[in-house]
């Protein structure tokens, strides 16, 4: 579903230069496996929200045992190929090793 949504958004929603987009990941509570274990697995969704429009313009699903939110956010930004856009992230993405 995320792939179809992203295709639609890419074709029908044009993000303008200097537009603000917020990215955040949220876990889906009903998908938790091994609830009582420290090795829990669950599905999360990262979404790209165009603030001016009040519209989600991109999303990606991932499982926490397969990849991290940091990598999914970076891949999503690359795939969307947005130029001149201002992004806001939560503190998870404010790590020195991510700055390039």
The first five atom37 places (N, CA, C, CB, O) and aatype in JSON, in Angstrom:
{
  "aatype": [20, 20, 20, 20, 20, 20, 20, 20, 20, 20, 20, 20, 20, 20, 20, 20, 20, 20, 20, 20, 20, 20, 20, 20, 20, 20, 20, 20, 20, 20, 20, 20, 20, 20, 20, 20, 20, 20, 20, 20, 20, 20, 20, 20, 20, 20, 20, 20, 20, 20, 20, 20, 20, 20, 20, 20, 20, 20, 20, 20, 20, 20, 20, 20, 20, 20, 20, 20, 20, 20, 20, 20, 20, 20, 20, 20, 20, 20, 20, 20, 20, 20, 20, 20, 20, 20, 20, 20, 20, 20, 20, 20, 20, 20, 20, 20, 20, 20, 20, 20],
  "atom_mask": [
    [1, 1, 1, 1, 1],
    [1, 1, 1, 1, 1],
    [1, 1, 1, 1, 1],
    [1, 1, 1, 1, 1],
    [1, 1, 1, 1, 1],
    [1, 1, 1, 1, 1],
    [1, 1, 1, 1, 1],
    [1, 1, 1, 1, 1],
    [1, 1, 1, 1, 1],
    [1, 1, 1, 1, 1],
    [1, 1, 1, 1, 1],
    [1, 1, 1, 1, 1],
    [1, 1, 1, 1, 1],
    [1, 1, 1, 1, 1],
    [1, 1, 1, 1, 1],
    [1, 1, 1, 1, 1],
    [1, 1, 1, 1, 1],
    [1, 1, 1, 1, 1],
    [1, 1, 1, 1, 1],
    [1, 1, 1, 1, 1],
    [1, 1, 1, 1, 1],
    [1, 1, 1, 1, 1],
    [1, 1, 1, 1, 1],
    [1, 1, 1, 1, 1],
    [1, 1, 1, 1, 1],
    [1, 1, 1, 1, 1],
    [1, 1, 1, 1, 1],
    [1, 1, 1, 1, 1],
    [1, 1, 1, 1, 1],
    [1, 1, 1, 1, 1],
    [1, 1, 1, 1, 1],
    [1, 1, 1, 1, 1],
    [1, 1, 1, 1, 1],
    [1, 1, 1, 1, 1],
    [1, 1, 1, 1, 1],
    [1, 1, 1, 1, 1],
    [1, 1, 1, 1, 1],
    [1, 1, 1, 1, 1],
    [1, 1, 1, 1, 1],
    [1, 1, 1, 1, 1],
    [1, 1, 1, 1, 1],
    [1, 1, 1, 1, 1],
    [1, 1, 1, 1, 1],
    [1, 1, 1, 1, 1],
    [1, 1, 1, 1, 1],
    [1, 1, 1, 1, 1],
    [1, 1, 1, 1, 1],
    [1, 1, 1, 1, 1],
    [1, 1, 1, 1, 1],
    [1, 1, 1, 1, 1],
    [1, 1, 1, 1, 1],
    [1, 1, 1, 1, 1],
    [1, 1, 1, 1, 1],
    [1, 1, 1, 1, 1],
    [1, 1, 1, 1, 1],
    [1, 1, 1, 1, 1],
    [1, 1, 1, 1, 1],
    [1, 1, 1, 1, 1],
    [1, 1, 1, 1, 1],
    [1, 1, 1, 1, 1],
    [1, 1, 1, 1, 1],
    [1, 1, 1, 1, 1],
    [1, 1, 1, 1, 1],
    [1, 1, 1, 1, 1],
    [1, 1, 1, 1, 1],
    [1, 1, 1, 1, 1],
    [1, 1, 1, 1, 1],
    [1, 1, 1, 1, 1],
    [1, 1, 1, 1, 1],
    [1, 1, 1, 1, 1],
    [1, 1, 1, 1, 1],
    [1, 1, 1, 1, 1],
    [1, 1, 1, 1, 1],
    [1, 1, 1, 1, 1],
    [1, 1, 1, 1, 1],
    [1, 1, 1, 1, 1],
    [1, 1, 1, 1, 1],
    [1, 1, 1, 1, 1],
    [1, 1, 1, 1, 1],
    [1, 1, 1, 1, 1],
    [1, 1, 1, 1, 1],
    [1, 1, 1, 1, 1],
    [1, 1, 1, 1, 1],
    [1, 1, 1, 1, 1],
    [1, 1, 1, 1, 1],
    [1, 1, 1, 1, 1],
    [1, 1, 1, 1, 1],
    [1, 1, 1, 1, 1],
    [1, 1, 1, 1, 1],
    [1, 1, 1, 1, 1],
    [1, 1, 1, 1, 1],
    [1, 1, 1, 1, 1],
    [1, 1, 1, 1, 1],
    [1, 1, 1, 1, 1],
    [1, 1, 1, 1, 1],
    [1, 1, 1, 1, 1],
    [1, 1, 1, 1, 1],
    [1, 1, 1, 1, 1],
    [1, 1, 1, 1, 1],
    [1, 1, 1, 1, 1]
  ],
  "atom_positions": [
    [[0.82, -1.19, 0.0], [0.0, 0.0, 0.0], [0.87, 1.26, 0.0], [-0.93, -0.01, 1.2], [0.56, 2.24, -0.68]],
    [[1.95, 1.23, 0.78], [2.84, 2.39, 0.84], [3.43, 2.7, -0.53], [3.96, 2.16, 1.86], [3.56, 3.87, -0.9]],
    [[3.79, 1.66, -1.26], [4.36, 1.86, -2.61], [3.36, 2.54, -3.54], [4.81, 0.5, -3.21], [3.72, 3.47, -4.26]],
    [[2.12, 2.09, -3.52], [1.08, 2.7, -4.36], [0.81, 4.14, -3.94], [-0.22, 1.88, -4.29], [0.64, 5.02, -4.79]],
    [[0.77, 4.38, -2.62], [0.55, 5.74, -2.12], [1.68, 6.66, -2.58], [0.45, 5.74, -0.59], [1.42, 7.77, -3.05]],
    [[2.92, 6.2, -2.44], [4.07, 7.02, -2.83], [4.05, 7.33, -4.33], [5.38, 6.31, -2.47], [4.4, 8.44, -4.74]],
    [[3.65, 6.36, -5.15], [3.52, 6.59, -6.59], [2.48, 7.66, -6.86], [3.15, 5.29, -7.32], [2.7, 8.56, -7.67]],
    [[1.34, 7.56, -6.19], [0.28, 8.57, -6.36], [0.79, 9.96, -5.97], [-0.97, 8.2, -5.51], [0.64, 10.92, -6.73]],
    [[1.39, 10.05, -4.78], [1.85, 11.35, -4.28], [2.9, 11.96, -5.21], [2.43, 11.21, -2.87], [2.89, 13.16, -5.46]],
    [[3.79, 11.13, -5.72], [4.85, 11.62, -6.62], [4.26, 12.2, -7.9], [5.82, 10.49, -6.95], [4.79, 13.17, -8.45]],
    [[3.17, 11.63, -8.38], [2.55, 12.07, -9.62], [1.56, 13.22, -9.46], [1.85, 10.92, -10.26], [1.32, 13.96, -10.41]],
    [[0.97, 13.38, -8.28], [-0.11, 14.35, -8.13], [0.13, 15.46, -7.12], [-1.33, 13.63, -7.77], [-0.65, 16.41, -7.06]],
    [[1.19, 15.36, -6.32], [1.47, 16.39, -5.33], [2.85, 16.96, -5.6], [1.38, 15.81, -3.88], [3.85, 16.24, -5.56]],
    [[2.91, 18.24, -5.88], [4.19, 18.89, -6.16], [4.62, 19.68, -4.93], [4.09, 19.82, -7.41], [3.93, 20.6, -4.49]],
    [[5.76, 19.32, -4.38], [6.3, 20.02, -3.21], [7.17, 21.17, -3.72], [7.13, 19.05, -2.29], [8.08, 20.97, -4.52]],
    [[6.87, 22.36, -3.24], [7.58, 23.56, -3.69], [8.89, 23.73, -2.94], [6.7, 24.8, -3.5], [9.06, 23.22, -1.83]],
    [[9.81, 24.45, -3.54], [11.08, 24.77, -2.9], [10.81, 25.56, -1.63], [12.02, 25.55, -3.86], [9.9, 26.4, -1.61]],
    [[11.57, 25.32, -0.59], [11.47, 25.95, 0.73], [10.25, 25.52, 1.52], [11.44, 27.44, 0.57], [9.99, 26.06, 2.6]],
    [[9.48, 24.55, 1.02], [8.34, 24.04, 1.78], [8.85, 23.18, 2.94], [7.38, 23.21, 0.86], [9.85, 22.49, 2.81]],
    [[8.15, 23.25, 4.06], [8.53, 22.5, 5.25], [7.87, 21.13, 5.24], [8.13, 23.27, 6.52], [6.67, 21.0, 5.0]],
    [[8.68, 20.1, 5.51], [8.17, 18.74, 5.63], [8.69, 18.14, 6.94], [8.6, 17.87, 4.42], [9.87, 18.23, 7.26]],
    [[7.79, 17.52, 7.68], [8.15, 16.86, 8.94], [8.16, 15.36, 8.7], [7.15, 17.24, 10.09], [7.27, 14.81, 8.05]],
    [[9.18, 14.7, 9.23], [9.28, 13.24, 9.12], [9.27, 12.65, 10.52], [10.57, 12.82, 8.36], [9.94, 13.14, 11.42]],
    [[8.49, 11.59, 10.68], [8.43, 10.93, 11.98], [7.98, 9.49, 11.79], [7.48, 11.67, 12.94], [7.24, 9.17, 10.86]],
    [[8.43, 8.64, 12.67], [8.04, 7.24, 12.66], [7.15, 6.93, 13.85], [9.27, 6.33, 12.66], [7.36, 7.45, 14.94]],
    [[6.18, 6.09, 13.62], [5.27, 5.65, 14.69], [5.13, 4.14, 14.6], [3.88, 6.34, 14.58], [4.94, 3.59, 13.51]],
    [[5.22, 3.48, 15.75], [5.04, 2.03, 15.77], [3.55, 1.7, 15.82], [5.79, 1.39, 16.96], [2.75, 2.47, 16.35]],
    [[3.2, 0.55, 15.29], [1.82, 0.09, 15.27], [1.68, -0.93, 16.4], [1.41, -0.53, 13.87], [2.2, -2.04, 16.32]],
    [[0.98, -0.52, 17.45], [0.92, -1.31, 18.68], [0.47, -2.75, 18.47], [-0.01, -0.64, 19.65], [1.04, -3.66, 19.08]],
    [[-0.5, -2.98, 17.65], [-1.03, -4.32, 17.44], [-0.09, -5.28, 16.73], [-2.29, -4.23, 16.68], [-0.43, -6.45, 16.56]],
    [[1.08, -4.8, 16.31], [2.01, -5.66, 15.56], [3.15, -6.19, 16.42], [2.58, -4.9, 14.4], [4.03, -6.87, 15.91]],
    [[3.16, -5.89, 17.71], [4.26, -6.3, 18.6], [4.29, -7.82, 18.74], [4.12, -5.65, 19.98], [3.28, -8.46, 19.03]],
    [[5.48, -8.38, 18.52], [5.72, -9.81, 18.72], [6.7, -9.95, 19.87], [6.26, -10.51, 17.42], [7.57, -9.09, 20.05]],
    [[6.58, -11.02, 20.66], [7.44, -11.24, 21.84], [7.3, -10.09, 22.84], [8.92, -11.4, 21.41], [8.29, -9.52, 23.28]],
    [[6.06, -9.77, 23.17], [5.74, -8.62, 24.01], [6.55, -8.58, 25.31], [4.27, -8.62, 24.34], [7.0, -7.51, 25.71]],
    [[6.74, -9.7, 25.97], [7.42, -9.75, 27.27], [8.94, -9.88, 27.15], [6.89, -10.9, 28.08], [9.62, -9.98, 28.17]],
    [[9.45, -9.88, 25.96], [10.88, -10.06, 25.73], [11.57, -8.73, 25.44], [11.11, -11.04, 24.58], [10.94, -7.78, 24.97]],
    [[12.85, -8.66, 25.73], [13.63, -7.47, 25.36], [13.92, -7.46, 23.85], [14.95, -7.42, 26.16], [14.39, -6.46, 23.32]],
    [[13.64, -8.57, 23.18], [13.86, -8.7, 21.74], [12.55, -8.55, 20.96], [14.5, -10.06, 21.42], [12.27, -9.32, 20.04]],
    [[11.75, -7.57, 21.34], [10.47, -7.34, 20.66], [10.68, -6.99, 19.2], [9.69, -6.23, 21.37], [11.7, -6.42, 18.81]],
    [[9.7, -7.34, 18.4], [9.69, -6.93, 17.01], [8.33, -6.3, 16.75], [9.95, -8.15, 16.04], [7.31, -6.77, 17.26]],
    [[8.3, -5.23, 15.96], [7.05, -4.56, 15.65], [7.19, -3.8, 14.34], [6.63, -3.61, 16.78], [8.3, -3.52, 13.89]],
    [[6.05, -3.48, 13.75], [6.01, -2.73, 12.49], [5.85, -1.25, 12.81], [4.86, -3.23, 11.57], [5.08, -0.88, 13.69]],
    [[6.58, -0.42, 12.09], [6.47, 1.03, 12.22], [6.23, 1.64, 10.84], [7.74, 1.63, 12.87], [6.52, 1.02, 9.81]],
    [[5.72, 2.84, 10.85], [5.5, 3.6, 9.62], [6.21, 4.94, 9.77], [3.96, 3.81, 9.33], [6.01, 5.64, 10.76]],
    [[7.04, 5.29, 8.8], [7.63, 6.63, 8.73], [6.82, 7.41, 7.69], [9.17, 6.58, 8.35], [6.58, 6.92, 6.59]],
    [[6.41, 8.61, 8.05], [5.65, 9.42, 7.1], [6.31, 10.77, 6.9], [4.2, 9.6, 7.58], [6.97, 11.3, 7.8]],
    [[6.12, 11.33, 5.71], [6.58, 12.66, 5.35], [5.33, 13.53, 5.26], [7.4, 12.67, 3.99], [4.45, 13.29, 4.43]],
    [[5.25, 14.55, 6.12], [4.08, 15.41, 6.21], [4.43, 16.8, 5.69], [3.56, 15.49, 7.67], [5.3, 17.46, 6.24]],
    [[3.75, 17.24, 4.62], [3.94, 18.58, 4.06], [3.1, 19.53, 4.92], [3.52, 18.64, 2.52], [1.87, 19.54, 4.83]],
    [[3.77, 20.33, 5.74], [3.09, 21.14, 6.75], [2.14, 22.18, 6.14], [4.12, 21.84, 7.61], [1.02, 22.34, 6.63]],
    [[2.56, 22.86, 5.11], [1.74, 23.91, 4.49], [0.43, 23.34, 3.95], [2.53, 24.59, 3.36], [-0.62, 23.99, 4.03]],
    [[0.5, 22.16, 3.4], [-0.68, 21.53, 2.79], [-1.5, 20.71, 3.79], [-0.25, 20.64, 1.66], [-2.67, 20.43, 3.55]],
    [[-0.87, 20.33, 4.91], [-1.54, 19.45, 5.85], [-1.79, 18.08, 5.25], [-2.85, 20.06, 6.29], [-2.86, 17.5, 5.41]],
    [[-0.76, 17.56, 4.55], [-0.93, 16.36, 3.74], [0.29, 15.45, 3.85], [-1.18, 16.74, 2.27], [1.43, 15.92, 3.77]],
    [[0.06, 14.17, 4.04], [1.15, 13.2, 3.99], [1.5, 12.99, 2.52], [0.75, 11.85, 4.68], [0.63, 12.72, 1.7]],
    [[2.79, 13.1, 2.2], [3.23, 13.0, 0.81], [4.17, 11.82, 0.57], [3.91, 14.27, 0.39], [4.62, 11.61, -0.56]],
    [[4.46, 11.06, 1.59], [5.3, 9.89, 1.45], [5.26, 9.06, 2.72], [6.74, 10.29, 1.11], [5.06, 9.59, 3.81]],
    [[5.45, 7.75, 2.57], [5.48, 6.88, 3.75], [6.24, 5.61, 3.42], [4.05, 6.55, 4.22], [6.39, 5.22, 2.26]],
    [[6.73, 4.97, 4.48], [7.43, 3.7, 4.32], [7.23, 2.87, 5.57], [8.94, 3.93, 4.03], [7.32, 3.38, 6.69]],
    [[6.97, 1.59, 5.38], [6.79, 0.63, 6.48], [8.1, -0.1, 6.72], [5.64, -0.38, 6.16], [8.86, -0.36, 5.78]],
    [[8.36, -0.42, 7.99], [9.54, -1.24, 8.3], [9.33, -1.98, 9.6], [10.81, -0.37, 8.38], [8.51, -1.59, 10.43]],
    [[10.09, -3.07, 9.77], [10.11, -3.8, 11.03], [11.4, -3.46, 11.74], [9.97, -5.35, 10.8], [12.46, -3.41, 11.12]],
    [[11.32, -3.23, 13.06], [12.5, -2.77, 13.79], [13.63, -3.79, 13.81], [12.11, -2.43, 15.19], [14.78, -3.39, 14.02]],
    [[13.37, -5.07, 13.61], [14.46, -6.06, 13.58], [15.17, -6.1, 12.23], [13.93, -7.44, 13.9], [16.27, -6.64, 12.13]],
    [[14.55, -5.53, 11.21], [15.14, -5.56, 9.88], [15.97, -4.32, 9.58], [14.07, -5.7, 8.84], [17.0, -4.41, 8.91]],
    [[15.53, -3.16, 10.07], [16.21, -1.9, 9.79], [15.86, -0.89, 10.88], [15.83, -1.35, 8.39], [15.05, -1.18, 11.76]],
    [[16.47, 0.28, 10.81], [16.19, 1.32, 11.8], [15.43, 2.47, 11.17], [17.51, 1.83, 12.43], [15.45, 2.66, 9.95]],
    [[14.76, 3.24, 12.01], [14.04, 4.42, 11.52], [14.99, 5.39, 10.84], [13.3, 5.12, 12.68], [14.63, 6.02, 9.85]],
    [[16.2, 5.5, 11.35], [17.18, 6.42, 10.76], [17.43, 6.07, 9.29], [18.51, 6.37, 11.55], [17.4, 6.95, 8.43]],
    [[17.67, 4.81, 9.02], [17.94, 4.38, 7.64], [16.71, 4.54, 6.75], [18.4, 2.93, 7.62], [16.83, 4.95, 5.6]],
    [[15.54, 4.24, 7.28], [14.3, 4.37, 6.5], [14.06, 5.83, 6.13], [13.1, 3.81, 7.29], [13.66, 6.12, 5.0]],
    [[14.28, 6.75, 7.07], [14.11, 8.18, 6.79], [15.07, 8.62, 5.69], [14.35, 9.02, 8.06], [14.66, 9.32, 4.76]],
    [[16.33, 8.23, 5.79], [17.31, 8.61, 4.78], [16.94, 8.05, 3.41], [18.7, 8.12, 5.18], [17.04, 8.76, 2.41]],
    [[16.5, 6.79, 3.36], [16.11, 6.18, 2.09], [14.86, 6.85, 1.51], [15.85, 4.68, 2.29], [14.77, 7.04, 0.29]],
    [[13.92, 7.21, 2.36], [12.69, 7.85, 1.9], [12.96, 9.23, 1.31], [11.69, 7.97, 3.06], [12.41, 9.59, 0.27]],
    [[13.82, 10.0, 1.96], [14.18, 11.32, 1.43], [14.87, 11.17, 0.07], [15.12, 12.07, 2.43], [14.58, 11.92, -0.86]],
    [[15.77, 10.22, -0.04], [16.46, 9.98, -1.31], [15.47, 9.56, -2.39], [17.54, 8.89, -1.14], [15.54, 10.06, -3.52]],
    [[14.57, 8.66, -2.07], [13.6, 8.16, -3.06], [12.65, 9.26, -3.53], [12.79, 7.0, -2.47], [12.24, 9.27, -4.69]],
    [[12.29, 10.18, -2.64], [11.37, 11.24, -3.01], [12.03, 12.32, -3.86], [10.77, 11.87, -1.77], [11.35, 13.07, -4.55]],
    [[13.37, 12.39, -3.82], [14.15, 13.31, -4.64], [13.64, 14.76, -4.54], [14.11, 12.86, -6.09], [13.41, 15.42, -5.55]],
    [[13.48, 15.23, -3.31], [13.01, 16.59, -3.08], [14.2, 17.54, -3.03], [12.19, 16.69, -1.78], [15.2, 17.25, -2.37]],
    [[14.09, 18.68, -3.72], [15.17, 19.66, -3.78], [14.73, 20.95, -3.1], [15.59, 19.93, -5.26], [13.61, 21.42, -3.34]],
    [[15.58, 21.52, -2.25], [15.3, 22.81, -1.63], [14.21, 22.77, -0.57], [14.92, 23.78, -2.66], [13.66, 23.81, -0.22]],
    [[13.9, 21.58, -0.06], [12.85, 21.43, 0.95], [13.48, 21.49, 2.34], [12.08, 20.08, 0.75], [14.61, 21.03, 2.53]],
    [[12.75, 22.05, 3.3], [13.22, 22.12, 4.69], [12.59, 20.95, 5.43], [12.85, 23.5, 5.36], [11.36, 20.8, 5.44]],
    [[13.42, 20.12, 6.06], [12.93, 18.96, 6.8], [13.05, 19.2, 8.29], [13.69, 17.7, 6.39], [14.0, 19.84, 8.75]],
    [[12.09, 18.68, 9.04], [12.22, 18.67, 10.5], [12.09, 17.22, 10.96], [11.12, 19.58, 11.19], [11.29, 16.45, 10.44]],
    [[12.92, 16.87, 11.95], [12.99, 15.51, 12.47], [12.92, 15.57, 13.99], [14.3, 14.8, 12.01], [13.05, 16.64, 14.58]],
    [[12.69, 14.41, 14.62], [12.8, 14.37, 16.07], [14.26, 14.13, 16.46], [11.87, 13.26, 16.66], [15.12, 13.97, 15.59]],
    [[14.52, 14.11, 17.74], [15.9, 14.07, 18.23], [16.66, 12.8, 17.84], [15.91, 14.21, 19.72], [17.89, 12.79, 17.86]],
    [[15.96, 11.74, 17.49], [16.62, 10.51, 17.06], [17.6, 10.77, 15.92], [15.59, 9.47, 16.64], [18.62, 10.09, 15.81]],
    [[17.29, 11.74, 15.07], [18.08, 12.01, 13.88], [19.14, 13.08, 14.09], [17.17, 12.44, 12.76], [19.77, 13.53, 13.14]],
    [[19.35, 13.5, 15.35], [20.34, 14.53, 15.67], [21.58, 13.88, 16.27], [19.75, 15.59, 16.66], [21.89, 14.08, 17.45]],
    [[22.28, 13.11, 15.47], [23.49, 12.43, 15.9], [24.65, 12.88, 15.04], [23.31, 10.9, 15.83], [24.52, 13.03, 13.83]],
    [[25.78, 13.08, 15.67], [26.96, 13.56, 14.94], [27.33, 12.65, 13.77], [28.14, 13.69, 15.89], [27.72, 13.13, 12.72]],
    [[27.2, 11.35, 13.95], [27.6, 10.42, 12.89], [26.7, 10.48, 11.68], [27.62, 9.01, 13.42], [27.05, 9.93, 10.63]],
    [[25.53, 11.12, 11.78], [24.61, 11.25, 10.64], [24.9, 12.48, 9.78], [23.19, 11.31, 11.13], [24.41, 12.57, 8.66]],
    [[25.68, 13.41, 10.3], [25.97, 14.64, 9.57], [27.0, 14.34, 8.5], [26.48, 15.74, 10.53], [28.05, 13.74, 8.76]],
    [[26.68, 14.76, 7.28], [27.66, 14.54, 6.21], [27.76, 15.76, 5.34], [27.28, 13.32, 5.37], [28.53, 15.77, 4.38]]
  ]
}
